[in-house]
Amino acid sequence: VNSIMSSIKECDLAITFISTATLHSGFASAELSQILSQSIQKGNKWCFVRLDDVDVDQVLPGLSMYYYIDYHE
C-alpha cells in the first residue's frame, strides 16, 4: 500500500480503470482519493476509463465532473 501511494505522489499522469468491482474495493477507493487529491493539489493529469455500467459518482462523489473514456458505451 505504501509503495502504491508513494508512486501515485510521484506520477505525472494517472490512468485508472473504474468498474463495478471498484465499488467493493477499499484499496481502489483509497487510491482514487489519493489520485484526486494529487490532481487538485499539484495539477497532476488524470484520466480514467469506465469499463462497465458503474455509476462513477457512486465510486467517488463528483467523479462525473471529470472527463473520462467510456469504454462501456
Sequence and secondary structure as in RCSB ss.txt:
>XXXX:A:sequence
VNSIMSSIKECDLAITFISTATLHSGFASAELSQILSQSIQKGNKWCFVRLDDVDVDQVLPGLSMYYYIDYHE
>XXXX:A:secstr
 HHHHHHHHH SEEEEEE HHHHT HHHHHHHHHHHHHHHHH  EEEEEE SS  HHHHSTTGGGS EEES  
